[in-house]
Amino acid sequence: MDPFEALVTSSLGLGVVVVVALWSAVWKLFALYRAGSLRQKGWFVALFFLNTVGILEIVYLFVVSKKSPTTE
């Protein structure tokens, strides 16, 4: 049995996989929504196809997509 199979077949390992998948999905949803609302097609495509366990999504949300203040 390979290490990945052993990890997924144990209850603790399955729990870890589920938690990581949910973590990644939540950040991906927020990042895709922001990229879509700002009409940043390149970022939207990159965020959609690259799976980085939320790292790229967090960087995009907190560093790249900062909305510029509007002048009144």
Backbone torsions as a table, in degrees:
resi	resn	phi	psi	omega
1	MET	NA	130.3	179.8
2	ASP	-79.2	163.9	-175.8
3	PRO	-60.9	-38.7	-179.6
4	PHE	-65.0	-42.7	179.1
5	GLU	-63.3	-40.1	177.7
6	ALA	-64.8	-38.4	179.4
7	LEU	-65.4	-45.9	-175.4
8	VAL	-72.9	-32.0	-177.8
9	THR	-78.7	-18.9	175.6
10	SER	-81.0	152.2	-177.7
11	SER	-67.3	-38.4	177.4
12	LEU	-65.1	-44.1	179.9
13	GLY	-63.0	-41.3	178.2
14	LEU	-64.0	-38.9	177.4
15	GLY	-62.9	-41.3	178.6
16	VAL	-63.8	-44.1	179.5
17	VAL	-61.9	-42.4	179.9
18	VAL	-65.0	-44.3	-179.9
19	VAL	-63.6	-43.8	179.2
20	VAL	-64.7	-39.7	179.0
21	ALA	-64.9	-42.3	178.2
22	LEU	-66.3	-42.5	177.9
23	TRP	-56.8	-48.5	-178.9
24	SER	-64.5	-41.7	-178.1
25	ALA	-64.9	-40.7	-179.5
26	VAL	-64.3	-47.7	179.3
27	TRP	-64.2	-38.2	179.8
28	LYS	-63.4	-41.8	178.2
29	LEU	-59.6	-48.8	179.9
30	PHE	-62.2	-44.2	-178.3
31	ALA	-67.1	-43.0	178.9
32	LEU	-64.3	-38.9	178.0
33	TYR	-62.7	-44.9	-179.6
34	ARG	-64.7	-45.5	-179.9
35	ALA	-63.1	-39.0	178.2
36	GLY	-67.7	-41.8	-178.8
37	SER	-70.3	-28.1	176.7
38	LEU	-89.9	1.7	179.1
39	ARG	55.7	44.5	177.7
40	GLN	-101.6	86.7	-172.9
41	LYS	-62.4	-41.3	-179.8
42	GLY	-61.2	-47.0	178.5
43	TRP	-65.3	-38.8	179.5
44	PHE	-59.5	-47.6	-179.3
45	VAL	-64.4	-44.0	-179.9
46	ALA	-62.6	-45.5	179.9
47	LEU	-65.9	-33.3	-179.0
48	PHE	-69.6	-42.1	-173.2
49	PHE	-92.0	-27.6	-177.6
50	LEU	-90.4	127.0	177.3
51	ASN	-105.6	108.1	-176.9
52	THR	-122.8	25.2	179.3
53	VAL	54.8	37.1	174.9
54	GLY	89.3	-9.5	-175.3
55	ILE	-66.5	-51.7	179.5
56	LEU	-62.8	-38.1	179.9
57	GLU	-64.0	-42.3	179.5
58	ILE	-66.4	-43.0	177.5
59	VAL	-61.0	-44.1	179.6
60	TYR	-61.3	-47.8	-176.0
61	LEU	-64.8	-41.9	-172.1
62	PHE	-98.1	-13.7	-178.0
63	VAL	-118.1	-53.4	-170.2
64	VAL	-79.4	-43.6	-169.0
65	SER	-92.6	18.4	177.3
66	LYS	-55.3	123.2	-179.2
67	LYS	-74.0	136.2	178.6
68	SER	-75.0	141.9	-179.5
69	PRO	-66.1	137.8	179.4
70	THR	-87.0	140.3	178.0
71	THR	-91.7	137.5	-178.9
72	GLU	-104.8	NA	NA
